[in-house]
Amino acid sequence: MTDYADSLTPQTTAKAARAKVEPKLKAVASSAHDAYDSLKEVASEAVDETRARVKDIAAQASDEIQTRYGDLEAWARLKPARALGIAAGLGVVLGLLLRGRSTKTIYVREPR
């Protein structure tokens, strides 16, 4: 008669443990795969919806810009002197802002 402890070899113990764990691992893997598929579907729908909203907003902005440009062009044709003055003033201001700091140093002496 063989002893019970002798019949439990590492190979049989590993096979028994694997037989117990494998179905649970498959169930967990299946659940994880289903969750991944669900998340992927939701994310895809959100991306598609956001893409459509961005296209709509871009189209509205383009229409608004074209309308404003047309209004500005009409105003400039009605009042060309004022439009030219405003453009020149903006040009001077932008030129002063973009020219940067002067590299010349001016020293002022105190009067004696």
C-alpha positions in Angstrom: 0.0 0.0 0.0 1.3 3.4 -0.9 1.3 6.4 1.3 -0.9 9.4 0.4 2.0 11.8 0.7 4.1 9.7 -1.8 1.3 9.8 -4.4 1.3 13.6 -4.4 4.2 14.5 -6.7 4.9 18.1 -7.7 3.6 17.4 -11.2 0.2 16.1 -10.0 -0.1 19.0 -7.6 0.6 21.5 -10.3 -1.9 19.8 -12.7 -4.6 19.8 -10.0 -4.0 23.5 -9.3 -4.0 24.3 -12.9 -7.3 22.4 -13.4 -8.9 24.5 -10.6 -7.5 27.9 -11.7 -7.8 27.7 -15.5 -11.6 28.0 -15.8 -11.5 31.0 -13.5 -8.7 32.6 -15.5 -10.7 32.0 -18.7 -13.8 33.6 -17.1 -11.8 36.7 -16.0 -10.1 37.0 -19.4 -13.5 36.8 -21.1 -14.9 39.5 -18.7 -11.9 41.7 -19.4 -12.2 41.3 -23.1 -15.9 42.2 -23.0 -15.2 45.3 -20.9 -12.5 46.3 -23.3 -14.8 45.9 -26.3 -17.5 47.9 -24.5 -15.1 50.7 -23.6 -13.7 50.8 -27.1 -17.2 51.2 -28.5 -18.1 54.0 -26.1 -14.9 55.8 -26.8 -15.4 55.5 -30.6 -18.9 56.9 -30.3 -17.6 59.8 -28.2 -14.8 60.6 -30.7 -17.3 60.5 -33.6 -19.7 62.8 -31.8 -16.9 65.2 -30.8 -15.6 65.2 -34.4 -19.1 66.1 -35.7 -19.4 68.9 -33.2 -16.0 70.4 -34.0 -16.9 70.4 -37.7 -20.2 72.2 -37.0 -18.5 74.8 -34.9 -15.8 75.3 -37.5 -18.4 75.8 -40.2 -20.3 78.3 -38.0 -17.0 80.2 -37.3 -16.1 80.3 -41.0 -19.6 81.7 -41.8 -19.3 84.3 -39.1 -15.8 85.4 -40.2 -17.0 85.7 -43.8 -20.0 87.8 -42.7 -17.8 90.1 -40.5 -15.2 90.5 -43.3 -18.0 91.5 -45.7 -19.3 94.0 -43.2 -15.8 95.4 -42.7 -15.2 95.7 -46.4 -18.5 97.5 -46.9 -17.6 99.9 -44.1 -14.2 100.6 -45.6 -15.7 101.4 -48.9 -18.2 103.9 -47.3 -15.5 105.6 -45.2 -12.1 105.1 -46.9 -10.3 107.9 -45.0 -11.3 106.6 -41.6 -10.4 103.0 -42.6 -6.9 104.2 -43.8 -6.3 106.1 -40.6 -7.2 103.2 -38.4 -5.0 100.9 -40.5 -2.1 103.3 -40.3 -2.5 103.7 -36.5 -2.7 99.9 -36.0 0.4 99.5 -38.2 2.4 102.0 -36.1 1.3 100.4 -32.8 2.1 96.9 -34.0 5.5 98.1 -35.4 6.4 99.6 -32.0 5.3 96.5 -30.2 7.2 94.1 -32.5 10.5 96.1 -32.9 11.9 94.8 -29.6 14.2 96.6 -27.2 16.8 99.0 -28.6 20.4 97.8 -28.4 21.7 101.4 -28.1 22.4 102.7 -24.7 22.0 106.4 -24.0 23.9 107.9 -21.1 22.7 111.2 -19.8 25.1 113.4 -17.8 24.0 115.4 -14.9 24.4 119.1 -15.3 27.3 120.7 -13.5 
